[in-house]
Every structure is written in C-alpha cells, then in structure tokens.
Amino acid sequence: MSTGRDPNPVPAGSGPTPERAPIPLARPKTPAPARSAPDHGRGAAGAIRAIAARPATRIGIAVLIAAVAAVGWWLLKPKALPAGFAKANGRIEATEIDIAPKIAARIREIRPHEGDFVKAGEVLVVMDTDSLQAQRREAEADEHKARSSIDAAEHRVRQAEADKAAAEALTLQRDAELYGARKHLGRSEKLAPRGVVPEQTYDDDVARVRAFEAALSSAKAQVAAAEAAIATAKSQVIEAQAQLDAASATIERVQSDIDNSILSSPRDGRVQYRPAEPGEVLAAGGRALNLVDLGDVYMTFFLPTATAGRAALGADVRLVLDAAPELVIPARVTYVADVAQFTPKTVETQEERLKLTFRLKANIDPELLRRYIRLVKTGLPGVAYVRLDPNAEWPPELQVRLPETQ
C-alpha cells in the first residue's frame, strides 16, 4: 500500500539532490509488413508508366505516333491520276434474260439450279404439252376432213361440167331440129293455099316448130343450170381449200406452241434466280428462270459534265474491282447518256450525289469474257478509269493485269 512517502529519502544537509535519469518507456512493436511475391509484369508496366509520365517522354511518343501516321498516310494515300484520265465508282453489271413460256402451262421439268452455267441452245425448262397435243390431233382431223371436202367438191365440179356439155349438145340437137321444122313449115305455108298440102299438114308443121323451140329453150336452160352447178361446186372447192389452209395453220400454230414449250438458253450464261418449281402453273410470260448473259458484262458509272464531254465512244477504260485490286481489266466506253441527271444514291458521297452527271457504260470484250467465264461475277463494286486523251499513256499501276487461266 502506498503511504505517500518517498521510498528513498535524502538525509537533510547532505547537499543538493542530483537529478534522476528518466526511465525509458517500452515502445509498442510495429509488425513488419508482409512481403508479397515479386510481380515483374506490374513492375515493368509501372516502370513504363513512370517513364511515360515524364513530360519529355510524352512529347517523344507523340512525335513518334505522328511520324508513323504520316508515313502510313503517304504509303496508303491514292496516287493522283495524270492528266488526260478520269475515274469514277461503279458496279459490274450484266444483261439479264428471263426464261418464260409463251403460253400458260404447267412446268414439267426445270433442269438447271441457281448458279449453274448453261450453254446457248441447252434445254432449261420443259412445259406440259398434253393439251397442245390434243389440239394438234384435232387440227389434223380437221385437215383430213377438209381434204375430203375438196375431193368431193372437185368431183361435183367435174359432174357439173359434164352436165353442161350434155346440155350444150342437146341444145345443138334441138336447134337443128328447129331449123328443119321451120324449113318444112315454110314449104307448107307456100303449098297449103294452093291445095297441094292439106291444112292438117300445115297445122302439124306449125306445132312441130313450136315444140322444137320449146325444146331448144329447155336445152339452153339446162346449160345455164350446169354452169351454175359448176360455179357452186367450184366455190365449194374454194371453201374446202380454205378449211384445209385453216387446219394446216392450226397444226403449225399448235406445233409452234409445243416447240416453244421446251425452253432453251438463248446465250451462254449463268442461272441467277429460279423463282418457280416443277408442278407450278405459269401464266404466259411468267418467269421460270433468270439468266445472266456473261457475254455482255459492263460497268455503269457517272462522270461530271466537264469530264463526260471529253469521254468519247470507244475510249479505253480500265476497271479495278474492290474484290480483286491486284487485277486491271480492260474495257471500252460503249454508251454515254445524252441527258444529264443527278448522281444516283448508290454513289458513296453525298457531295457527288448532288452534282449533275452523265451516265456512261464500259463493256468488257466478249472474247475476254469467254476466256474467264467461270470467274465473271456481277454486282461487284469497283473503280473505272477512263482515258480522256487518246495520246496519254496509262500509268504503270493501270497496265492490264489479268488472272492466270486455269
């Protein structure tokens, strides 16, 4: 228990009391931080960030990036065309051909599929012809009937001509008989008044003359009737001949429809669409197949007025496609529109769409297309380079470069 006294009292009179050294207090121990495994990646990134944080380093990096961008732009920027040339964007197109029946019919067979290559004259679609075959048999029966009618009418003509000849012969006979009767009557008229010839004889001669006159008139009527019969028979021959011609024409028309029911390819090309299938009924002109004529391939593009005025028909063109920029395809200008128009929306920039331009078409040589027919594709975008000055030389990058033939 504490009494409040100093445990070590200093005796009185012993002089000044010396100062005591302070007793050091115990300091709490701070635990040492735990060491983590060294992270070389973070250390490298931190070092880079530390270096990049320096102002001088930032400026150097910015200059380096700018230099790389400038070099890349210089290398990748499109080279300016020399004088005497123009360029425009366009797309490869080709003439499309619809394969359609001439008359309404049901599809019996469609041989090619989409994407197949076809040759000129190759059978593509076969239509059902059962009804046409029946119509042809009916027309053939009408033709046989007309031929029989012609034979019968010609026979009637010959019969009427024979009747006419008999009637004419009878007319001559009646005329001779009338002539003799009139002579006999003349003598009776002279002798009867003198009593040489009885009155009865005179009367008989008068009656005989009148009878022969009537017979002659009847024979002449028979001749006229025979002539009318001939005319009627001949008209029947003409009518039967007309029926024969009509039947023959019907046979030809039906046969033409039968032949047209076998649809063949008019040109070499590729099947682009197959909108119908066997069993469907197509109306006249209904599309069964859509072909792309690979012998008529071109690029349509637009040039401003000042440039289009210098582009002549037949001018050389070089086509470079986006899908194959390493190739340069030769072509020629085959069409220049005679009316200016606003550039269509297919042109990429709005600025170009607001200009009045002229539409041009550059066709690829058909012989070249035949060599690479398997590689021809339509709808591909590209650039058309037109030589406006015929004396200008094509730059090296626009020299013709074609793929190797397989």
C-alpha positions in Angstrom: 0.0 0.0 0.0 1.4 3.5 -0.8 2.0 5.8 2.2 2.7 8.9 0.2 6.4 9.0 1.2 9.5 8.8 -0.8 10.9 5.4 -0.5 14.4 6.7 -0.7 14.5 9.8 1.5 17.6 12.0 1.2 19.2 13.0 4.5 19.0 16.6 5.4 22.0 18.7 5.0 23.7 16.4 2.5 23.6 19.0 -0.3 21.6 19.3 -3.5 19.7 16.4 -4.7 21.0 15.1 -8.0 18.6 14.8 -11.0 17.4 11.3 -11.9 17.7 9.9 -15.3 14.3 9.4 -17.0 13.2 5.8 -17.1 12.6 4.8 -20.8 9.1 3.7 -21.6 8.6 0.5 -23.6 7.6 1.3 -27.2 5.0 -0.9 -28.9 6.4 -3.0 -31.7 5.1 -2.4 -35.2 4.6 -5.6 -37.1 6.7 -5.7 -40.2 4.7 -5.6 -43.5 4.2 -9.0 -45.1 6.3 -9.4 -48.2 4.5 -10.3 -51.3 5.8 -12.3 -54.3 7.6 -10.2 -56.8 5.4 -9.1 -59.8 7.7 -8.5 -62.6 4.9 -7.6 -65.0 3.5 -4.9 -62.8 6.9 -3.7 -62.2 7.6 -3.3 -65.9 4.2 -1.6 -66.5 4.8 0.7 -63.6 8.2 1.5 -64.9 6.8 2.3 -68.3 4.1 4.4 -66.8 6.7 6.2 -64.7 8.8 6.9 -67.8 5.7 7.9 -69.8 4.7 10.3 -67.0 7.8 12.3 -67.7 6.9 15.4 -70.0 9.8 14.8 -72.3 8.9 11.2 -72.9 5.3 12.2 -73.7 6.4 14.6 -76.3 8.7 11.9 -77.9 5.9 9.4 -78.0 3.5 11.9 -79.6 6.1 12.8 -82.2 6.7 9.1 -83.0 3.0 8.4 -83.4 2.6 11.4 -85.7 5.6 10.2 -87.8 4.2 6.7 -88.1 0.8 8.1 -89.1 2.3 10.4 -91.7 4.3 7.6 -93.3 1.3 5.3 -93.3 -0.8 8.0 -94.9 1.9 8.7 -97.5 2.1 5.0 -98.4 -1.6 4.3 -98.4 -3.0 7.5 -100.0 -4.3 7.1 -103.5 -2.0 8.4 -106.2 -3.2 11.3 -108.2 -4.2 10.4 -111.8 -2.0 12.0 -114.5 -3.6 14.5 -116.9 -5.9 13.0 -119.5 -7.6 10.5 -117.2 -10.7 10.4 -115.1 -12.1 7.9 -112.6 -15.5 7.1 -111.1 -17.1 4.5 -108.9 -19.3 1.9 -110.4 -20.6 -1.7 -110.3 -20.2 -4.7 -112.6 -23.5 -5.5 -114.3 -24.7 -7.8 -117.0 -27.7 -8.2 -119.2 -30.4 -10.3 -117.6 -32.6 -12.7 -119.5 -35.9 -14.1 -118.3 -36.8 -17.6 -119.4 -40.6 -17.7 -119.7 -43.2 -19.7 -121.5 -45.1 -18.2 -124.4 -48.5 -19.5 -123.2 -49.9 -20.6 -119.8 -48.9 -24.1 -118.9 -47.7 -26.3 -116.1 -44.0 -26.8 -115.5 -42.9 -30.4 -116.1 -39.2 -30.1 -115.6 -36.6 -27.5 -114.7 -33.1 -28.8 -115.3 -30.5 -26.2 -114.0 -30.2 -24.9 -110.5 -29.2 -21.4 -109.3 -25.6 -20.7 -110.0 -25.3 -23.3 -112.8 -23.6 -22.3 -116.1 -25.6 -23.0 -119.2 -24.7 -23.0 -122.9 -26.6 -21.5 -125.8 -29.3 -24.0 -127.0 -29.2 -26.0 -123.8 -32.7 -27.2 -122.7 -33.6 -25.4 -119.4 -37.3 -25.9 -118.8 -39.9 -28.3 -120.2 -43.6 -27.4 -120.0 -46.5 -29.8 -120.0 -47.9 -30.2 -123.6 -50.8 -32.7 -123.1 -53.5 -30.2 -124.1 -51.5 -29.0 -127.0 -51.0 -32.5 -128.3 -54.8 -33.0 -128.2 -55.3 -29.7 -130.1 -52.9 -30.8 -132.7 -54.7 -34.1 -133.2 -58.0 -32.2 -133.5 -56.4 -29.9 -136.1 -55.1 -32.9 -138.0 -58.6 -34.4 -138.1 -60.0 -31.1 -139.5 -57.2 -31.1 -142.1 -58.2 -34.6 -143.3 -61.9 -33.6 -143.4 -61.0 -30.5 -145.4 -59.1 -32.6 -147.9 -62.1 -34.9 -148.3 -64.3 -31.9 -148.8 -62.0 -30.7 -151.5 -62.1 -34.0 -153.3 -66.0 -34.1 -153.1 -66.3 -30.5 -154.4 -63.9 -31.2 -157.3 -66.0 -34.2 -158.2 -69.1 -32.1 -158.2 -67.3 -29.6 -160.5 -66.5 -32.4 -163.0 -70.1 -33.7 -162.8 -71.5 -30.2 -163.4 -69.1 -29.7 -166.3 -70.2 -33.0 -167.8 -73.9 -32.0 -167.4 -73.1 -28.7 -169.1 -71.5 -30.5 -172.0 -74.6 -32.7 -172.4 -76.9 -29.7 -172.2 -74.9 -27.9 -174.9 -75.0 -31.0 -177.1 -78.8 -31.2 -176.6 -79.1 -27.5 -177.4 -77.4 -28.1 -180.7 -79.7 -31.0 -181.4 -82.8 -29.0 -180.6 -81.5 -26.1 -182.7 -81.0 -28.5 -185.7 -84.5 -29.9 -185.2 -86.0 -26.5 -185.0 -84.1 -25.5 -188.2 -85.6 -28.5 -190.1 -89.1 -27.9 -188.7 -89.0 -24.2 -189.8 -87.9 -25.2 -193.3 -90.8 -27.7 -193.5 -93.2 -25.1 -192.2 -92.1 -22.7 -194.9 -92.9 -25.1 -197.7 -96.2 -25.9 -196.1 -97.1 -22.2 -196.0 -96.5 -22.0 -199.8 -98.3 -25.1 -200.8 -101.3 -25.1 -198.4 -103.1 -22.2 -200.1 -102.9 -23.9 -203.4 -104.3 -27.1 -202.0 -101.2 -29.1 -202.7 -100.7 -29.7 -199.0 -103.6 -30.4 -196.7 -104.3 -27.9 -194.0 -103.7 -30.5 -191.4 -100.1 -30.9 -192.6 -99.6 -27.2 -192.3 -101.0 -27.2 -188.8 -98.8 -30.1 -187.8 -95.7 -28.2 -189.1 -96.6 -25.2 -187.0 -97.0 -27.3 -183.9 -93.7 -29.0 -184.6 -91.8 -25.7 -184.9 -93.2 -24.5 -181.6 -92.3 -27.8 -179.9 -88.7 -27.6 -181.1 -88.5 -24.0 -180.0 -89.6 -25.1 -176.5 -87.1 -28.0 -176.5 -84.3 -25.6 -177.5 -85.2 -23.3 -174.7 -85.2 -26.2 -172.3 -81.8 -27.3 -173.5 -80.4 -23.8 -173.1 -81.8 -23.7 -169.6 -80.0 -27.0 -168.8 -76.8 -25.4 -170.0 -77.3 -22.5 -167.7 -78.1 -24.8 -164.8 -75.0 -26.8 -165.5 -72.9 -23.6 -165.4 -74.5 -22.6 -162.1 -73.7 -26.1 -160.7 -70.1 -25.7 -161.9 -69.8 -22.3 -160.1 -71.3 -23.8 -156.9 -69.0 -26.7 -157.0 -66.0 -24.5 -157.6 -67.0 -22.3 -154.6 -67.2 -25.4 -152.5 -63.7 -26.3 -153.6 -62.5 -22.9 -152.6 -64.3 -23.2 -149.2 -62.9 -26.7 -148.6 -59.4 -25.4 -149.6 -59.8 -22.5 -147.1 -60.8 -25.0 -144.4 -57.7 -27.1 -145.3 -55.5 -24.0 -145.0 -57.0 -23.1 -141.7 -56.5 -26.6 -140.4 -52.9 -26.6 -141.6 -52.3 -23.2 -140.0 -53.8 -24.5 -136.7 -51.4 -27.5 -136.8 -48.5 -25.2 -137.4 -49.6 -22.9 -134.6 -50.1 -25.7 -132.1 -46.8 -27.3 -133.2 -45.1 -24.0 -132.6 -46.6 -23.8 -129.1 -45.4 -27.3 -128.5 -41.9 -26.4 -129.7 -41.9 -23.3 -127.6 -42.9 -25.4 -124.5 -39.3 -26.6 -124.5 -37.4 -23.5 -123.2 -33.7 -23.3 -124.2 -31.0 -20.9 -123.3 -30.6 -18.2 -125.9 -26.9 -17.5 -124.8 -24.1 -18.7 -122.7 -24.7 -17.6 -119.1 -25.3 -18.4 -115.5 -28.6 -19.1 -113.7 -29.2 -16.3 -111.3 -32.7 -17.0 -109.9 -35.1 -19.9 -110.0 -38.4 -18.4 -108.9 -40.6 -21.4 -110.0 -40.5 -25.2 -109.4 -41.9 -28.2 -111.3 -45.6 -28.6 -110.9 -46.4 -24.9 -110.8 -48.6 -23.3 -113.4 -47.1 -20.2 -115.0 -49.1 -17.6 -116.9 -48.0 -16.5 -120.3 -44.7 -14.7 -119.8 -44.3 -16.0 -116.2 -40.7 -16.2 -115.2 -39.3 -19.7 -114.7 -35.6 -18.8 -114.6 -33.5 -15.7 -114.7 -30.1 -15.8 -116.5 -27.2 -13.5 -116.6 -25.7 -13.1 -120.0 -22.0 -13.5 -119.3 -21.1 -12.3 -122.8 -22.5 -8.8 -122.1 -20.8 -7.6 -118.9 -20.2 -3.9 -118.3 -19.7 -1.3 -115.6 -22.0 1.6 -115.2 -20.6 4.8 -113.7 -21.1 8.5 -113.7 -18.9 11.4 -114.7 -19.4 15.2 -114.2 -20.4 17.3 -117.1 -17.0 18.7 -117.9 -15.4 15.3 -117.8 -18.1 13.4 -119.6 -17.9 15.8 -122.5 -14.4 14.6 -123.2 -15.2 10.9 -123.0 -15.6 9.5 -126.5 -17.4 6.4 -127.5 -14.8 3.6 -127.8 -12.4 5.3 -125.3 -10.2 2.9 -123.4 -11.2 2.1 -119.8 -9.5 0.2 -117.0 -11.6 -1.5 -114.3 -10.3 -2.2 -110.9 -12.6 -4.2 -108.6 -12.7 -3.9 -104.8 -12.7 -7.7 -104.5 -9.5 -8.0 -106.7 -7.5 -4.8 -106.5 -4.4 -6.5 -108.0 -6.2 -7.0 -111.3 -6.7 -4.4 -114.0 -9.4 -5.3 -116.6 -9.6 -3.6 -120.0 -12.9 -2.3 -121.3 -14.3 0.3 -123.7 -16.9 3.1 -123.4 -20.0 1.9 -125.3 -22.6 4.3 -124.1 -22.7 8.0 -123.0 -26.1 9.3 -121.9 -27.4 12.3 -123.9 -29.2 13.8 -120.9 -27.6 14.8 -117.6 -29.0 13.6 -114.3 -28.4 13.7 -110.6 -26.0 11.1 -109.5 -28.0 8.1 -108.0 -27.9 7.2 -104.3 -25.6 4.3 -105.0 -22.7 6.8 -105.2 -21.0 6.8 -101.8 -20.6 10.5 -101.1 -23.4 13.0 -100.6 -21.4 15.7 -102.3 -21.2 13.6 -105.5 -24.9 12.8 -105.4 -25.8 16.5 -105.6 -24.0 17.0 -108.9 -25.4 16.7 -112.3 -23.6 13.9 -114.1 -23.8 11.8 -117.2 -24.2 8.0 -117.2 -21.5 6.0 -119.0 -21.2 2.3 -119.7 -17.9 0.4 -120.3 -18.2 -3.0 -121.8 -15.7 -5.8 -121.4 -14.6 -7.6 -124.6 -16.8 -10.7 -125.1 -13.7 -12.7 -126.1 -12.1 -11.9 -122.8 -15.3 -12.8 -121.0 -15.3 -16.2 -122.7 -11.8 -16.9 -121.6 -12.7 -16.1 -117.9 -16.4 -17.0 -118.0 -16.1 -19.1 -114.8 -14.6 -16.1 -112.9 -17.2 -13.5 -114.0 -19.2 -12.1 -111.1 -21.8 -9.3 -111.3 -22.7 -6.8 -108.6 -19.0 -6.2 -107.6 -18.1 -2.6 -106.9 -15.0 -1.0 -108.3 -13.5 2.0 -110.0 -13.5 2.8 -113.7 -10.5 4.7 -115.1 -11.3 6.4 -118.4 -8.7 7.7 -120.8 -9.9 11.1 -122.0 -6.8 11.8 -124.1 -6.1 9.1 -126.6 -2.4 10.1 -126.6 -2.0 9.7 -122.9 0.0 6.7 -121.6 -1.5 4.5 -118.9 0.4 4.7 -115.7 2.2 1.5 -114.6 -0.4 0.7 -111.9 -3.1 0.7 -114.5 -1.5 -1.6 -117.0 -3.6 -4.6 -117.9 -3.2 -7.4 -115.4 -5.4 -10.5 -115.7 -5.7 -13.7 -113.7 -3.9 -16.8 -115.0 -6.2 -19.1 -117.0 -6.8 -22.4 -115.4 
